[in-house]
Amino acid sequence: MLLTERYQDKIHGVLSCYDRVVIRGTLPGRSYAQGMTAFLSANHIRVFDYPQFTQSLREEVRGNAQSTATENGLEIEHIRKLRVFRKPMFDNWV
């Protein structure tokens, strides 16, 4: 199933010839300091251990993204300075 079909109720517009995809979102219960602290505490993870807690997940996500890109003949470009890269946003999508 295409992304445009799967999320058609959430899509405000489609660019037919895009060369970059930016995916943004939040985790409602964890997108603020107290929520994340509560999550870590409930899972018996010290706040100071957070970097070690997320390391394996981060590597798994990056590896999966890289293998998916490679399988589809795509290249992942890591952007370090967003201000240098950002393109204008389109407010009037169809």
matplotlib code that plots the C-alpha trace (Angstrom):
import matplotlib.pyplot as plt

x = [0.0, 1.3, 1.9, -0.5, -3.2, -2.4, -2.4, -4.8, -6.9, -3.8, -2.3, -2.9, -1.1, 1.2, 4.3, 4.6, 8.4, 10.0, 13.6, 13.4, 11.0, 10.8, 8.8, 7.8, 5.8, 5.6, 5.1, 2.3, 3.2, 6.9, 7.3, 7.9, 10.4, 8.0, 6.4, 9.7, 10.9, 7.7, 8.2, 11.9, 10.9, 8.1, 10.6, 13.3, 15.7, 17.6, 17.5, 21.3, 21.2, 19.0, 21.8, 22.7, 19.0, 18.5, 21.8, 20.6, 17.3, 19.0, 21.4, 18.5, 16.5, 19.5, 20.4, 16.9, 16.7, 20.1, 19.2, 15.8, 17.5, 20.2, 17.5, 15.8, 18.9, 18.6, 21.2, 20.7, 22.2, 22.7, 22.1, 24.0, 23.0, 19.3, 19.5, 21.9, 19.7, 16.1, 14.0, 10.9, 7.7, 4.7, 1.6, -0.9, -0.8, -3.7]
y = [0.0, 3.4, 6.0, 8.3, 5.7, 4.6, 8.1, 9.8, 11.3, 13.0, 14.3, 17.9, 17.7, 15.7, 16.8, 14.6, 15.0, 15.4, 14.5, 14.6, 13.3, 14.9, 13.0, 14.7, 13.6, 13.4, 10.7, 12.4, 11.0, 11.5, 14.7, 16.8, 16.4, 15.2, 12.6, 11.1, 11.1, 9.2, 6.7, 6.1, 5.8, 3.3, 1.2, 1.4, 3.4, 6.2, 9.5, 9.5, 6.1, 7.4, 7.6, 4.0, 3.0, 4.6, 3.6, 0.2, 1.5, 4.3, 1.9, -0.4, 2.5, 3.8, 0.3, -0.4, 3.0, 2.3, -1.2, 0.0, 2.9, 0.5, -2.0, 0.8, 2.4, 5.5, 7.5, 8.8, 12.3, 13.4, 17.1, 18.6, 22.2, 22.6, 26.3, 25.8, 23.2, 24.2, 24.9, 27.1, 25.4, 25.4, 26.7, 26.4, 22.7, 21.3]
z = [0.0, -0.9, 1.8, 0.1, 0.3, 3.9, 5.3, 2.9, 5.7, 7.1, 3.9, 2.9, -0.4, -2.6, -4.5, -7.6, -8.0, -4.6, -3.8, 0.0, 2.6, 6.0, 8.5, 11.7, 14.7, 18.5, 21.1, 23.1, 26.5, 26.1, 24.2, 27.3, 30.2, 32.9, 30.5, 29.5, 33.1, 34.1, 31.3, 32.3, 35.9, 35.2, 33.3, 36.0, 33.9, 35.5, 33.6, 33.4, 31.7, 28.9, 26.3, 26.8, 26.8, 23.4, 21.7, 20.5, 19.3, 17.4, 15.7, 14.8, 13.2, 11.3, 10.1, 8.9, 7.1, 5.5, 4.3, 3.0, 1.1, -0.3, -1.5, -3.3, -4.8, -2.6, -0.7, 2.8, 3.3, 6.9, 7.4, 10.2, 10.0, 9.1, 8.6, 5.8, 4.1, 4.7, 1.6, 1.6, 2.8, 0.6, 2.5, -0.4, -1.2, -3.1]

ax = plt.figure().add_subplot(projection="3d")
ax.plot(x, y, z, "-o")
ax.set_aspect("equal")
plt.show()
